[in-house]
């Protein structure tokens, strides 16, 4: 029994952390159709700013929030200066955001150097659920991830903002004719996506290595999460995508080598996309 | 540390690079013929007062940048010392630097460039096994030497010309030097049940194979063996496997950010009190990146640590501080330092700058001034005979000075003989 609980906890926490990391990408990709290749660099920026602020004695969670806001501002500027001119050109945005990734990563190297950094674990220790041990901090991050998705769901389906966003996804021209201010909304969504990436980067920094290229670790996985889960299905899609990419790896590696487990999971993802090209929960793009 | 060479990759990059070398060689003949009059004065063995040009290939960008600083700083420091003392045979040294970008195909290009365009006398560096294997065919075709600094998997004929190559000298430790000398100590103290976690390529697999062999002799056994694909961020499932394995020791050969992520998550899961960690990858730079909390009490083994207390190292530390400020010097940087000094001595002894001369004099040479203690380059298989240290990470360390405490050392380890078909290695 303990074994089952332990595996379940592993799978759930792995999925939720992955979902948290992918959330910013899902927001931008799903809602404004920009493939944000710069997502990885935004994660890294979040982690580096958190590290810097924590080094200067700011409490960890304050550092995380400040860095999320700062990365959000960076995202906002990026949108205003470049992205807004290219919303209808998916290939161009792909190149521009990739350029952002390269430039931001180099700037990180210039400002912070190439040494590895570490952020001290702010909530040490473990606790036990049904005999299974789980780290306190991992549990907190998983809960934050759940909360974020719950509030995203609430905003999308229970508020007028959500109605407008969904209207935009379904039919942009019609929504604009009905008075939705598309450019302001796109800007806000892009900045929000950047902010979520910064937040995720800050929150995972005590668990992972803080280095200039840390974003590349997550970029491919995040893309799979978003495409497999379903474009435009922000909450359910991202959670299902993460459960497949993260949770399945945990389950398969119970009986097989890691290398094999990861291969199986990526293969499953490709098969899922073959039969559900718009993602498991995705509807046909409008 | 050695990276990224699943077997297929080696073969492919070998084929690619040998094709490249052949192409380069055939293209170079008419070219050299055409400009022979001018180029003769720029030749490597050059005039009496021309500088001796040395090509250094370091990982200055890409995934392994973190190891690149010590890599190049170690060599530069030695060259500065050599030049301050008047050079070699009255000629100053000049470093021609190249960035491997941590990519084997870039190493092939750069090695060709350094040899053909810059006319360097020999090459030093490359970092991972894959990088060294990419340089192997180039130095063989051009008959230049490569001085290789990294801890690696040992020599075995099937990886020729990356190893077992008369044109390559190994200044870093292999598993029988880095791991074997300390196994008895660990097994007696903590038990013989090992759980092995490594990155999925040749260095961890070979290191684990050799470690397993020795462990069986000592009466221990391997209770789990897991290989992790590069750039895996999350380790929940591996941690639960370890938990139920009943292991005494987690034997780690993960590399780069993977080792950082694994060890931080191991600590966060509260598992450090139940298991002993022994890593053969995480030198000063990587340990710094993991932080004190997740490393306290863990074991690391290498031929050199910044904090070892020897007269040679005290002098060396002073020089590093003066020359390059806060570089985290490590086993790789020190190997580069030793390589430069030993090559200088070999040139002095040979009386000229030639591949054959350096090779002959380097084989069997002992260097007493090495920071880790006296070291010898074994003539037979070009493997350095080195000291070996096992250190324990101090709790609450603040920097490299108080990071490691030496708990076991062997002043000089004779490595196992290389598994090459033609020993001793000599020019064809």
HADDOCK unambig.tbl for C-alpha pairs under 7 A between the chains (distance, minus, plus):
assign (segid A and resid 10 and name CA) (segid B and resid 236 and name CA) 5.56 0.50 0.50
assign (segid A and resid 10 and name CA) (segid B and resid 237 and name CA) 6.78 0.50 0.50
assign (segid A and resid 14 and name CA) (segid B and resid 234 and name CA) 6.90 0.50 0.50
assign (segid A and resid 14 and name CA) (segid B and resid 236 and name CA) 6.86 0.50 0.50
assign (segid A and resid 114 and name CA) (segid B and resid 65 and name CA) 6.50 0.50 0.50
assign (segid A and resid 114 and name CA) (segid B and resid 66 and name CA) 5.74 0.50 0.50
assign (segid A and resid 115 and name CA) (segid B and resid 66 and name CA) 5.47 0.50 0.50
assign (segid A and resid 116 and name CA) (segid B and resid 286 and name CA) 6.93 0.50 0.50
assign (segid A and resid 116 and name CA) (segid B and resid 288 and name CA) 6.92 0.50 0.50
assign (segid A and resid 116 and name CA) (segid B and resid 289 and name CA) 4.25 0.50 0.50
assign (segid A and resid 117 and name CA) (segid B and resid 289 and name CA) 4.61 0.50 0.50
assign (segid A and resid 118 and name CA) (segid B and resid 289 and name CA) 5.37 0.50 0.50
assign (segid A and resid 118 and name CA) (segid B and resid 290 and name CA) 5.72 0.50 0.50
assign (segid A and resid 118 and name CA) (segid B and resid 291 and name CA) 5.52 0.50 0.50
assign (segid A and resid 124 and name CA) (segid B and resid 268 and name CA) 6.87 0.50 0.50
assign (segid A and resid 125 and name CA) (segid B and resid 268 and name CA) 6.98 0.50 0.50
assign (segid A and resid 125 and name CA) (segid B and resid 270 and name CA) 6.24 0.50 0.50
assign (segid A and resid 126 and name CA) (segid B and resid 269 and name CA) 6.55 0.50 0.50
assign (segid A and resid 126 and name CA) (segid B and resid 270 and name CA) 5.97 0.50 0.50
assign (segid A and resid 134 and name CA) (segid B and resid 269 and name CA) 5.89 0.50 0.50
assign (segid A and resid 135 and name CA) (segid B and resid 268 and name CA) 5.45 0.50 0.50
assign (segid A and resid 135 and name CA) (segid B and resid 269 and name CA) 4.55 0.50 0.50
assign (segid A and resid 135 and name CA) (segid B and resid 270 and name CA) 6.52 0.50 0.50
assign (segid A and resid 207 and name CA) (segid B and resid 261 and name CA) 6.61 0.50 0.50
assign (segid A and resid 207 and name CA) (segid B and resid 264 and name CA) 5.67 0.50 0.50
assign (segid A and resid 207 and name CA) (segid B and resid 265 and name CA) 5.90 0.50 0.50
assign (segid A and resid 208 and name CA) (segid B and resid 260 and name CA) 6.79 0.50 0.50
assign (segid A and resid 208 and name CA) (segid B and resid 261 and name CA) 4.68 0.50 0.50
assign (segid A and resid 208 and name CA) (segid B and resid 264 and name CA) 6.65 0.50 0.50
assign (segid A and resid 209 and name CA) (segid B and resid 257 and name CA) 5.87 0.50 0.50
assign (segid A and resid 209 and name CA) (segid B and resid 260 and name CA) 5.49 0.50 0.50
assign (segid A and resid 209 and name CA) (segid B and resid 261 and name CA) 5.57 0.50 0.50
assign (segid A and resid 209 and name CA) (segid B and resid 289 and name CA) 6.92 0.50 0.50
assign (segid A and resid 209 and name CA) (segid B and resid 290 and name CA) 6.98 0.50 0.50
assign (segid A and resid 217 and name CA) (segid B and resid 231 and name CA) 5.46 0.50 0.50
assign (segid A and resid 217 and name CA) (segid B and resid 232 and name CA) 6.90 0.50 0.50
assign (segid A and resid 217 and name CA) (segid B and resid 233 and name CA) 6.56 0.50 0.50
assign (segid A and resid 250 and name CA) (segid B and resid 236 and name CA) 7.00 0.50 0.50
assign (segid A and resid 250 and name CA) (segid B and resid 237 and name CA) 4.95 0.50 0.50
assign (segid A and resid 253 and name CA) (segid B and resid 237 and name CA) 6.55 0.50 0.50
assign (segid A and resid 254 and name CA) (segid B and resid 237 and name CA) 6.98 0.50 0.50
assign (segid A and resid 257 and name CA) (segid B and resid 226 and name CA) 6.35 0.50 0.50
assign (segid A and resid 258 and name CA) (segid B and resid 226 and name CA) 6.88 0.50 0.50
assign (segid A and resid 258 and name CA) (segid B and resid 227 and name CA) 6.44 0.50 0.50
assign (segid A and resid 258 and name CA) (segid B and resid 228 and name CA) 5.76 0.50 0.50
assign (segid A and resid 259 and name CA) (segid B and resid 227 and name CA) 6.71 0.50 0.50
assign (segid A and resid 259 and name CA) (segid B and resid 228 and name CA) 5.95 0.50 0.50
assign (segid A and resid 259 and name CA) (segid B and resid 229 and name CA) 5.66 0.50 0.50
